[in-house]
Amino acid sequence: MSSIPYDPSLILGQIVDVERLENLRLLAEKQKPLDLAFEMMNNVIMTRYKMKMIQTEMENLGVESYKMRSFNRELDKVEDKIAASAIKYAQVALKVAKDVELVRNQMQQTKVEMSCESPIDFTRSDVTQFPLSFDSLKFDVQYVRNEENKQGSKSHAAQISSMSSDSSSNWFGSKSLAKSESEHNMTTSQTQNHDIEGTVVITAKATHKNADIISPFVIDPIIAVQSWNYMYPDDAIQTDPTNIMLAALDDYKTKPSEKTSMEIISGCSKGSSFTGFVHVLQQESSSSDETAESFAEGIKSAQETDAWVSATSGGYGQSKSFAKSAQKMMSSSALTSHCSLICRGIIPSIVSNSVTTTIQQMDLDPAKIMDQLATIQDASNSGVNSSIESQSEEGKRGAQFMSLNSEYMTNAVTSIAEVENDNNKVIDTGSLMTAFEDFVDKAMNGDCGIPINFFLKRLTKNDIARAYIRKFYPSGVTSGKAAIRGGLGQEPAEEEE
């Protein structure tokens, strides 16, 4: 569905170049195949929906399948017709776009225009609305919205402890050496992808019953003569009594439709159109990886000597531990919006909406990071801080290979914080729907629209001369002064009337 052709230089009450009206008619003719192809495609689609509903109703009524075979074959033909209509519509759209471009390239520009002053006396004329036409509305709306959210998480934790001991004895005494090691590893990975895509296309045309008519239509003879002489300098109107009388009676045998004239838009019926689309795409993704590792080692040595040599005993030990962690994260948010709106005859209210975009970040507080390192380090130190003897027994049973420190997993992972931005003002699908609702409301009021049918007032040389005579020579030429005053465009004095 195409927009209504429009030329802003065509103003009610102004002198019009008929060629511009012909250009609008030519544009409408070029757009006609597109409107017909679009209407044909929509009719076939509606037929398919109706037949599908009938098919469902027949199945619910228990109609045997063999009785519906002919119906189903016809439904298949309708679906084939939809495909053919869509292909034809696409082909026609390309051709019409090319033809319209050629016509527009041949037309004059319409942004800035100049013309002669209108001969209408606007102080004595009035624009009145008459219900000469009819209200109508035809529109088509297509709306699609897709939203996809993907999340994933992967974690791995390992705890390894080992214990070894060695002892020796002789007649001097005994000596023992014990070594304990504990290691913790943790890896976690998180991913998230959130995509929202929305598209809405709206086309609408409306006609309005109220037509604008200039009534009464009163012309200013002086301005009319000036505009005529500017437009037709080779056939100028002279305002002296003799020539003005000749101009009023000149060429009376020629048909009025064949005479040179000045065309003025004296009225019009109106319509309006709404053509717009919005495409919004919001993409948000984040991924984070985090690793933590801790290691602890303890050594204990003990020695005893027999009392008959020296009653001595002693021990020493050493330990070492370390912990480290690494975090990395990438979070991105992208928002794109493309809106195109062409309204003819009505300016709807266009309101932007707020769209929230979210990015994520790690909570990298230095104090918390040190707490995390202490947590994972304590998890390993717990394996060597207790007595080596008790740890040795546990090592023999292998229990440490099957246990996980839940506090370690809970406290060692860096929390993810969200940063939200609520200040994204964009034109989205909701904005276009709101604009269309306002378009319909204003179309129902009727005090709007652009011209779709023009009423022209043709002023010939004879018409202008007669109007001049009626105002400046109402009683003819009664004196020399009256002739001079009339030729100068001055109304007759009271004593001359």
Solvent accessible surface area in square Angstrom, and as a share of the most:
residue,aa,sasa,rsa
1,M,22,0.10
2,S,14,0.09
3,S,18,0.12
4,I,20,0.10
5,P,21,0.13
6,Y,79,0.30
7,D,1,0.01
8,P,60,0.38
9,S,24,0.16
10,L,12,0.06
11,I,96,0.49
12,L,46,0.23
13,G,0,0.00
14,Q,47,0.21
15,I,18,0.09
16,V,11,0.06
17,D,73,0.38
18,V,59,0.34
19,E,102,0.46
20,R,16,0.06
21,L,18,0.09
22,E,82,0.37
23,N,27,0.14
24,L,16,0.08
25,R,157,0.57
26,L,75,0.37
27,L,1,0.01
28,A,48,0.38
29,E,109,0.49
30,K,70,0.30
31,Q,19,0.08
32,K,109,0.46
33,P,63,0.40
34,L,25,0.12
35,D,37,0.19
36,L,100,0.50
37,A,10,0.08
38,F,22,0.09
39,E,83,0.37
40,M,87,0.39
41,M,23,0.10
42,N,36,0.19
43,N,65,0.34
44,V,14,0.08
45,I,54,0.27
46,M,104,0.47
47,T,58,0.34
48,R,63,0.23
49,Y,130,0.50
50,K,130,0.55
51,M,29,0.13
52,K,78,0.33
53,M,141,0.63
54,I,81,0.41
55,Q,23,0.10
56,T,67,0.39
57,E,101,0.45
58,M,48,0.21
59,E,103,0.46
60,N,120,0.61
61,L,134,0.67
62,G,54,0.52
63,V,48,0.28
64,E,84,0.38
65,S,89,0.57
66,Y,122,0.46
67,K,117,0.50
68,M,7,0.03
69,R,148,0.54
70,S,66,0.43
71,F,43,0.18
72,N,50,0.26
73,R,138,0.50
74,E,84,0.37
75,L,7,0.04
76,D,78,0.40
77,K,123,0.52
78,V,25,0.14
79,E,66,0.29
80,D,98,0.51
81,K,95,0.40
82,I,38,0.19
83,A,55,0.43
84,A,54,0.42
85,S,8,0.05
86,A,43,0.33
87,I,104,0.53
88,K,118,0.50
89,Y,51,0.20
90,A,54,0.42
91,Q,114,0.51
92,V,26,0.15
93,A,31,0.24
94,L,137,0.68
95,K,132,0.56
96,V,9,0.05
97,A,63,0.49
98,K,132,0.56
99,D,30,0.16
100,V,19,0.11
101,E,103,0.46
102,L,94,0.47
103,V,9,0.05
104,R,108,0.39
105,N,108,0.55
106,Q,149,0.66
107,M,31,0.14
108,Q,106,0.47
109,Q,108,0.48
110,T,35,0.20
111,K,188,0.80
112,V,116,0.67
113,E,81,0.36
114,M,168,0.75
115,S,78,0.50
116,C,21,0.13
117,E,111,0.50
118,S,5,0.03
119,P,0,0.00
120,I,5,0.03
121,D,28,0.15
122,F,107,0.45
123,T,129,0.75
124,R,148,0.54
125,S,15,0.10
126,D,83,0.43
127,V,76,0.44
128,T,45,0.26
129,Q,75,0.33
130,F,77,0.32
131,P,98,0.62
132,L,109,0.54
133,S,31,0.20
134,F,163,0.68
135,D,84,0.44
136,S,62,0.40
137,L,78,0.39
138,K,106,0.45
139,F,105,0.44
140,D,32,0.16
141,V,54,0.31
142,Q,104,0.46
143,Y,117,0.44
144,V,86,0.49
145,R,125,0.45
146,N,88,0.45
147,E,93,0.42
148,E,87,0.39
149,N,88,0.45
150,K,119,0.51
151,Q,130,0.58
152,G,33,0.32
153,S,90,0.58
154,K,146,0.62
155,S,70,0.45
156,H,112,0.50
157,A,26,0.20
158,A,28,0.22
159,Q,34,0.15
160,I,86,0.44
161,S,10,0.07
162,S,54,0.35
163,M,42,0.19
164,S,66,0.43
165,S,83,0.54
166,D,99,0.51
167,S,86,0.55
168,S,74,0.48
169,S,91,0.59
170,N,97,0.50
171,W,153,0.54
172,F,95,0.40
173,G,15,0.14
174,S,45,0.29
175,K,107,0.45
176,S,45,0.29
177,L,82,0.41
178,A,15,0.12
179,K,76,0.32
180,S,3,0.02
181,E,51,0.23
182,S,1,0.01
183,E,50,0.22
184,H,4,0.02
185,N,44,0.22
186,M,2,0.01
187,T,60,0.35
188,T,11,0.07
189,S,24,0.16
190,Q,71,0.32
191,T,64,0.37
192,Q,52,0.23
193,N,65,0.33
194,H,48,0.21
195,D,47,0.24
196,I,36,0.18
197,E,65,0.29
198,G,7,0.07
199,T,41,0.24
200,V,0,0.00
201,V,54,0.31
202,I,0,0.00
203,T,16,0.09
204,A,1,0.01
205,K,49,0.21
206,A,5,0.04
207,T,46,0.27
208,H,2,0.01
209,K,93,0.39
210,N,29,0.15
211,A,0,0.00
212,D,20,0.10
213,I,36,0.18
214,I,8,0.04
215,S,47,0.30
216,P,78,0.49
217,F,49,0.21
218,V,35,0.20
219,I,28,0.14
220,D,31,0.16
221,P,7,0.04
222,I,62,0.32
223,I,35,0.18
224,A,0,0.00
225,V,9,0.05
226,Q,110,0.49
227,S,6,0.04
228,W,1,0.00
229,N,44,0.23
230,Y,159,0.60
231,M,65,0.29
232,Y,56,0.21
233,P,95,0.60
234,D,147,0.76
235,D,60,0.31
236,A,36,0.28
237,I,5,0.02
238,Q,96,0.43
239,T,32,0.18
240,D,53,0.27
241,P,29,0.18
242,T,92,0.53
243,N,60,0.31
244,I,0,0.00
245,M,68,0.30
246,L,109,0.54
247,A,6,0.05
248,A,7,0.05
249,L,124,0.62
250,D,73,0.38
251,D,73,0.38
252,Y,164,0.62
253,K,167,0.71
254,T,44,0.26
255,K,132,0.56
256,P,94,0.59
257,S,90,0.58
258,E,121,0.54
259,K,34,0.15
260,T,67,0.39
261,S,8,0.05
262,M,0,0.00
263,E,27,0.12
264,I,0,0.00
265,I,2,0.01
266,S,17,0.11
267,G,0,0.00
268,C,6,0.04
269,S,6,0.04
270,K,14,0.06
271,G,0,0.00
272,S,0,0.00
273,S,0,0.00
274,F,0,0.00
275,T,37,0.22
276,G,5,0.05
277,F,65,0.27
278,V,0,0.00
279,H,57,0.25
280,V,18,0.10
281,L,47,0.24
282,Q,19,0.09
283,Q,82,0.36
284,E,27,0.12
285,S,40,0.26
286,S,14,0.09
287,S,37,0.24
288,S,10,0.07
289,D,55,0.29
290,E,6,0.03
291,T,63,0.37
292,A,4,0.03
293,E,50,0.22
294,S,0,0.00
295,F,40,0.17
296,A,1,0.00
297,E,20,0.09
298,G,9,0.08
299,I,41,0.21
300,K,90,0.38
301,S,5,0.03
302,A,36,0.28
303,Q,98,0.44
304,E,104,0.47
305,T,34,0.20
306,D,52,0.27
307,A,77,0.60
308,W,170,0.60
309,V,70,0.40
310,S,46,0.30
311,A,87,0.67
312,T,78,0.45
313,S,88,0.57
314,G,44,0.43
315,G,60,0.57
316,Y,146,0.56
317,G,52,0.50
318,Q,119,0.53
319,S,89,0.57
320,K,129,0.55
321,S,41,0.26
322,F,98,0.41
323,A,24,0.19
324,K,116,0.49
325,S,36,0.23
326,A,59,0.46
327,Q,47,0.21
328,K,137,0.58
329,M,51,0.23
330,M,138,0.61
331,S,34,0.22
332,S,58,0.37
333,S,39,0.25
334,A,49,0.38
335,L,46,0.23
336,T,78,0.46
337,S,49,0.32
338,H,110,0.49
339,C,50,0.30
340,S,43,0.28
341,L,46,0.23
342,I,80,0.40
343,C,36,0.21
344,R,53,0.19
345,G,24,0.23
346,I,6,0.03
347,I,150,0.76
348,P,10,0.06
349,S,52,0.33
350,I,95,0.48
351,V,76,0.44
352,S,46,0.29
353,N,52,0.27
354,S,65,0.42
355,V,23,0.13
356,T,59,0.35
357,T,18,0.11
358,T,30,0.17
359,I,75,0.38
360,Q,38,0.17
361,Q,96,0.42
362,M,21,0.09
363,D,41,0.21
364,L,100,0.50
365,D,57,0.29
366,P,97,0.61
367,A,65,0.50
368,K,96,0.40
369,I,47,0.24
370,M,122,0.55
371,D,91,0.47
372,Q,17,0.07
373,L,39,0.20
374,A,49,0.38
375,T,26,0.15
376,I,1,0.01
377,Q,54,0.24
378,D,86,0.44
379,A,5,0.04
380,S,0,0.00
381,N,28,0.15
382,S,65,0.42
383,G,13,0.13
384,V,21,0.12
385,N,113,0.58
386,S,48,0.31
387,S,63,0.40
388,I,21,0.11
389,E,105,0.47
390,S,50,0.32
391,Q,31,0.14
392,S,21,0.14
393,E,86,0.39
394,E,62,0.28
395,G,23,0.22
396,K,151,0.64
397,R,164,0.60
398,G,20,0.19
399,A,52,0.40
400,Q,20,0.09
401,F,111,0.46
402,M,169,0.75
403,S,55,0.35
404,L,112,0.56
405,N,50,0.26
406,S,86,0.55
407,E,110,0.49
408,Y,6,0.02
409,M,54,0.24
410,T,103,0.60
411,N,66,0.34
412,A,3,0.02
413,V,46,0.27
414,T,4,0.02
415,S,66,0.42
416,I,56,0.28
417,A,38,0.30
418,E,104,0.47
419,V,62,0.36
420,E,103,0.46
421,N,70,0.36
422,D,85,0.44
423,N,126,0.65
424,N,33,0.17
425,K,136,0.58
426,V,27,0.16
427,I,50,0.25
428,D,22,0.12
429,T,23,0.14
430,G,31,0.29
431,S,1,0.01
432,L,3,0.01
433,M,70,0.31
434,T,60,0.35
435,A,1,0.01
436,F,17,0.07
437,E,108,0.48
438,D,30,0.16
439,F,0,0.00
440,V,34,0.20
441,D,81,0.42
442,K,75,0.32
443,A,13,0.10
444,M,151,0.67
445,N,115,0.59
446,G,6,0.06
447,D,114,0.59
448,C,24,0.15
449,G,20,0.19
450,I,13,0.07
451,P,28,0.17
452,I,58,0.30
453,N,80,0.41
454,F,50,0.21
455,F,76,0.32
456,L,67,0.33
457,K,86,0.36
458,R,87,0.32
459,L,9,0.04
460,T,10,0.06
461,K,35,0.15
462,N,9,0.05
463,D,50,0.26
464,I,0,0.00
465,A,0,0.00
466,R,102,0.37
467,A,8,0.06
468,Y,4,0.01
469,I,27,0.14
470,R,161,0.59
471,K,64,0.27
472,F,6,0.02
473,Y,5,0.02
474,P,74,0.47
475,S,71,0.46
476,G,28,0.27
477,V,69,0.40
478,T,83,0.48
479,S,50,0.32
480,G,52,0.50
481,K,148,0.63
482,A,9,0.07
483,A,23,0.18
484,I,114,0.58
485,R,78,0.28
486,G,0,0.00
487,G,24,0.23
488,L,124,0.62
489,G,13,0.13
490,Q,82,0.36
491,E,99,0.44
492,P,23,0.14
493,A,24,0.18
494,E,155,0.70
495,E,147,0.66
496,E,32,0.14
497,E,130,0.58
